[in-house]
Amino acid sequence: MEFVVMYRLREGVDRSRALEVFPRHKAFYEAFRADGGGLVALGAFGTPDPAASSMGIFTSREDAERFIAADPFVTEGLAEGRILEWNAVRFE
């Protein structure tokens, strides 16, 4: 079982504000991953607006919750996240 965090920018958030916060978000996810935070992958969706929504995949609910609680996009009020359990079937 993996856990997916679905992010969406809050209604009315200016895209320039998201771009301003992005460097802190990037530094946060890089440090989270380096510290063994269970982050498997993340990224924005390409359509219709790549800045409007994204997702991350985590190995545990606890890691997903920790990520949401400390991500600058969330702590600075730009985005909200929700956690979904994901029963992935992998073809390797």
C-alpha positions as semicolon CSV with decimal commas, in nm:
position;residue;x (nm);y (nm);z (nm)
1;M;0,000;0,000;0,000
2;E;0,120;0,347;-0,089
3;F;-0,033;0,683;-0,014
4;V;-0,098;0,961;-0,264
5;V;-0,116;1,325;-0,164
6;M;-0,331;1,522;-0,405
7;Y;-0,256;1,895;-0,395
8;R;-0,466;2,177;-0,528
9;L;-0,400;2,548;-0,508
10;R;-0,661;2,726;-0,301
11;E;-0,919;2,929;-0,489
12;G;-0,794;3,280;-0,560
13;V;-0,424;3,210;-0,507
14;D;-0,217;3,420;-0,743
15;R;0,014;3,206;-0,959
16;S;0,299;3,452;-0,905
17;R;0,274;3,383;-0,531
18;A;0,306;3,009;-0,600
19;L;0,617;3,075;-0,809
20;E;0,761;3,284;-0,526
21;V;0,713;2,999;-0,276
22;F;0,828;2,723;-0,512
23;P;1,201;2,744;-0,419
24;R;1,112;2,680;-0,052
25;H;0,882;2,394;-0,155
26;K;1,160;2,242;-0,367
27;A;1,417;2,273;-0,088
28;F;1,165;2,113;0,149
29;Y;1,089;1,809;-0,071
30;E;1,457;1,755;-0,150
31;A;1,544;1,756;0,222
32;F;1,243;1,536;0,305
33;R;1,357;1,280;0,048
34;A;1,722;1,298;0,159
35;D;1,619;1,235;0,520
36;G;1,444;0,912;0,422
37;G;1,094;1,057;0,436
38;G;0,932;0,788;0,224
39;L;0,875;1,015;-0,074
40;V;0,863;0,800;-0,389
41;A;0,769;1,058;-0,654
42;L;0,595;1,391;-0,699
43;G;0,501;1,635;-0,969
44;A;0,250;1,872;-1,118
45;F;-0,015;1,776;-1,369
46;G;0,037;1,930;-1,712
47;T;-0,321;2,023;-1,787
48;P;-0,514;2,241;-1,773
49;D;-0,288;2,451;-1,549
50;P;0,034;2,286;-1,427
51;A;0,051;2,521;-1,129
52;A;-0,300;2,432;-1,011
53;S;-0,263;2,069;-0,903
54;S;-0,004;1,804;-0,830
55;M;0,050;1,481;-0,644
56;G;0,308;1,297;-0,440
57;I;0,346;0,927;-0,368
58;F;0,458;0,812;-0,022
59;T;0,540;0,477;0,137
60;S;0,336;0,546;0,453
61;R;0,043;0,756;0,568
62;E;0,261;0,901;0,843
63;D;0,513;1,029;0,589
64;A;0,235;1,178;0,377
65;E;0,090;1,352;0,683
66;R;0,431;1,486;0,788
67;F;0,490;1,615;0,436
68;I;0,159;1,801;0,418
69;A;0,203;1,946;0,767
70;A;0,538;2,110;0,684
71;D;0,525;2,185;0,309
72;P;0,560;2,562;0,249
73;F;0,278;2,552;-0,008
74;V;0,048;2,439;0,274
75;T;0,198;2,627;0,568
76;E;0,185;2,953;0,372
77;G;-0,181;2,895;0,283
78;L;-0,141;2,843;-0,091
79;A;-0,249;2,482;-0,127
80;E;-0,446;2,211;0,041
81;G;-0,370;1,843;0,029
82;R;-0,563;1,525;0,083
83;I;-0,431;1,173;0,132
84;L;-0,561;0,873;-0,059
85;E;-0,466;0,510;-0,005
86;W;-0,335;0,363;-0,328
87;N;-0,319;-0,008;-0,406
88;A;-0,082;0,019;-0,698
89;V;-0,029;-0,271;-0,936
90;R;0,321;-0,244;-1,076
91;F;0,446;-0,402;-1,395
92;E;0,823;-0,420;-1,375
